[in-house]
Amino acid sequence: MFLDHAKISATHSETEPDRIERLNRVYGYAIGLADADGNTNCITKLAKLHDHKGTLMVIWHSAPTELERIYFMKAWKSKVGDESTHVEHALMLHDAAEETSQEAE
């Protein structure tokens, strides 16, 4: 069982808790698409999902494939998502000091 799930956050989540619920549905939808394709790496590459005022921000530990980008586009465009194509992808920025300490180990 995979336990290191992506962090989920949303702008204005304190006053609009449904944004977090929507992201959980989108996460499940996208990872379900990946699973149906036999893509077991997608879930491990994902770092964070964030809803920034109706734009899905997908943050990755490592670069996604085009198909992995499509999983999140389909999920966000669906009725469980925002029904829009406002999706952006980015790589997680790592602290250089953190990387140096990991290399020393």
Number of C-alpha atoms within 10 A of each C-alpha: 3 6 6 10 13 19 11 17 17 23 15 13 13 10 8 11 12 12 24 20 16 18 23 16 16 26 24 14 20 22 21 16 19 20 14 10 10 10 14 12 12 20 20 15 18 24 19 19 23 21 21 15 11 18 16 24 19 22 22 21 16 14 15 19 9 8 14 20 17 16 19 28 21 19 25 27 16 15 12 15 24 19 14 16 17 15 19 14 15 15 16 15 9 9 8 9 9 9 10 10 9 9 8 6 5
